[in-house]
Amino acid sequence: MKRLWVIFLMLCMISFPVYSANEWRAGSTDETMKGDTDASDIDTVSYQNIVDPADRLLSNYREGCKVEYLSAATITVTDGEIVCSNATGTIRKFRKNTSNTSVSWADIDAGAEASSTTYYLYAVADADAETFTVTISTNSSTPTGKTYYARLGSFYNDASSNITNDQRITNDNNYYALQLGDWVSKSHNTAYQATTDGFAVGYTTKTSTQSSIQGFTGTTSPGTRRHYSGSGTFESNNAAGCTIPVKRGDYWKIVGYKNNWTTLDDTTTVYWIPSE
C-alpha cells in the first residue's frame, strides 16, 4: 500500500504542458514545431503556436484599399492588401492589388442602382487569383452571392442618383480617420448640420466698402456666434475671413456683410471641409 501511495505522489509531481490560451511561440522549446517533433503532434503544435495566433492578428488585416470619390457614378479603391474571410471565419484569403480599382454600378451584387441609398463596398476573393475584386451592396454585413469578402466602407447615392463627394464616403474602423475630406462649396447665410467633424471657412472681399463676416456653430440652428471679423476704413481691399471648427451633429452658418457692415454680401464665398 505504501508503494502505491509513493507512486501516486510521484505522478502528481510530474508536469505536462498545458495551454490556457494558444500563443505564438519561437525558439527551440518543446512547444515549438521543429525537426524532432513527432508526426502525430504536428497538427496540434502548428495550430497552438502558429495558425491560431496568426489568425487573431491577421483576420482583420488591411493596408491601403482606401475608398475614395472618383465621379458621380464611380468610386475608387486604392491599391493595397486585404484579408477576405468566409462568413464563419474558418477560411482566410490574402489578396493584394498593385493598382487602383475603379468601381461602377456594373459591380453591384444584386438589383440595380437606387437613389437616396447608402451602399457598402466589399473586397472579394472568390476568384482563384492573387488579387481581389470589389463589389457594391446595400447589405451592411453580407454581399449577395459572395463567399470570401471584407467590408471596406460605404458611400451615399443621392436623390439625383449621384454619388456624393462628401463626408458620407467612409472607410471602416476609422481607417484614414485623421485625414480631411475634399473642399465642398456651400451657400452664404445658410444653416447646415454637420454629419462629421470639420471646418467651415468663408471670406468676403469688397474694394470700396467696409465688410465683415461672422461664423456661427452650436447644438441648435444656426448656432452661437463664435467668430467675428471686419475690415477697417484704411484697408486697401476691405477683406474679411472666417474659419470655425464644427463638431459632428452641430449646426453651423457663415454670414458676410458689406456697405459698412449693414447689408448682406451674397457674393461671400463659403466652404466646408469634413474629416473622413
Secondary structure in CASP SS format (residue, H / E / C, confidence):
PFRMAT SS
TARGET T0000
AUTHOR 0000-0000-0000
METHOD secondary structure of the structure
MODEL  1
M C 1.00
K H 1.00
R H 1.00
L H 1.00
W H 1.00
V H 1.00
I H 1.00
F H 1.00
L H 1.00
M H 1.00
L H 1.00
C H 1.00
M H 1.00
I C 1.00
S C 1.00
F C 1.00
P C 1.00
V C 1.00
Y C 1.00
S C 1.00
A C 1.00
N C 1.00
E C 1.00
W C 1.00
R C 1.00
A C 1.00
G C 1.00
S C 1.00
T C 1.00
D C 1.00
E C 1.00
T C 1.00
M C 1.00
K C 1.00
G C 1.00
D C 1.00
T C 1.00
D C 1.00
A H 1.00
S H 1.00
D H 1.00
I H 1.00
D H 1.00
T H 1.00
V H 1.00
S H 1.00
Y H 1.00
Q H 1.00
N H 1.00
I H 1.00
V H 1.00
D H 1.00
P H 1.00
A H 1.00
D H 1.00
R H 1.00
L H 1.00
L H 1.00
S C 1.00
N C 1.00
Y C 1.00
R E 1.00
E E 1.00
G E 1.00
C C 1.00
K C 1.00
V E 1.00
E E 1.00
Y E 1.00
L E 1.00
S E 1.00
A C 1.00
A C 1.00
T E 1.00
I E 1.00
T E 1.00
V E 1.00
T C 1.00
D C 1.00
G E 1.00
E E 1.00
I E 1.00
V E 1.00
C E 1.00
S E 1.00
N C 1.00
A C 1.00
T C 1.00
G C 1.00
T C 1.00
I C 1.00
R E 1.00
K E 1.00
F E 1.00
R E 1.00
K E 1.00
N E 1.00
T C 1.00
S C 1.00
N C 1.00
T E 1.00
S E 1.00
V E 1.00
S C 1.00
W H 1.00
A H 1.00
D H 1.00
I E 1.00
D C 1.00
A C 1.00
G C 1.00
A C 1.00
E C 1.00
A C 1.00
S C 1.00
S C 1.00
T E 1.00
T E 1.00
Y E 1.00
Y E 1.00
L E 1.00
Y E 1.00
A E 1.00
V E 1.00
A C 1.00
D C 1.00
A C 1.00
D C 1.00
A C 1.00
E C 1.00
T C 1.00
F C 1.00
T E 1.00
V E 1.00
T E 1.00
I E 1.00
S E 1.00
T C 1.00
N C 1.00
S C 1.00
S C 1.00
T C 1.00
P C 1.00
T C 1.00
G C 1.00
K C 1.00
T C 1.00
Y C 1.00
Y E 1.00
A E 1.00
R E 1.00
L E 1.00
G E 1.00
S E 1.00
F E 1.00
Y E 1.00
N E 1.00
D C 1.00
A C 1.00
S C 1.00
S C 1.00
N C 1.00
I E 1.00
T C 1.00
N C 1.00
D C 1.00
Q C 1.00
R C 1.00
I C 1.00
T E 1.00
N E 1.00
D H 1.00
N H 1.00
N H 1.00
Y C 1.00
Y C 1.00
A C 1.00
L C 1.00
Q C 1.00
L E 1.00
G C 1.00
D C 1.00
W C 1.00
V E 1.00
S E 1.00
K E 1.00
S C 1.00
H C 1.00
N C 1.00
T C 1.00
A C 1.00
Y E 1.00
Q E 1.00
A C 1.00
T C 1.00
T C 1.00
D C 1.00
G E 1.00
F E 1.00
A E 1.00
V E 1.00
G E 1.00
Y E 1.00
T E 1.00
T E 1.00
K C 1.00
T C 1.00
S C 1.00
T C 1.00
Q C 1.00
S C 1.00
S E 1.00
I E 1.00
Q E 1.00
G E 1.00
F E 1.00
T E 1.00
G E 1.00
T C 1.00
T C 1.00
S C 1.00
P C 1.00
G C 1.00
T E 1.00
R E 1.00
R E 1.00
H E 1.00
Y E 1.00
S E 1.00
G E 1.00
S C 1.00
G C 1.00
T C 1.00
F C 1.00
E C 1.00
S C 1.00
N C 1.00
N C 1.00
A E 1.00
A E 1.00
G E 1.00
C E 1.00
T E 1.00
I E 1.00
P E 1.00
V E 1.00
K C 1.00
R C 1.00
G C 1.00
D C 1.00
Y E 1.00
W E 1.00
K E 1.00
I E 1.00
V E 1.00
G E 1.00
Y E 1.00
K E 1.00
N C 1.00
N C 1.00
W C 1.00
T C 1.00
T E 1.00
L E 1.00
D C 1.00
D C 1.00
T C 1.00
T C 1.00
T E 1.00
V E 1.00
Y E 1.00
W E 1.00
I E 1.00
P E 1.00
S E 1.00
E C 1.00
END
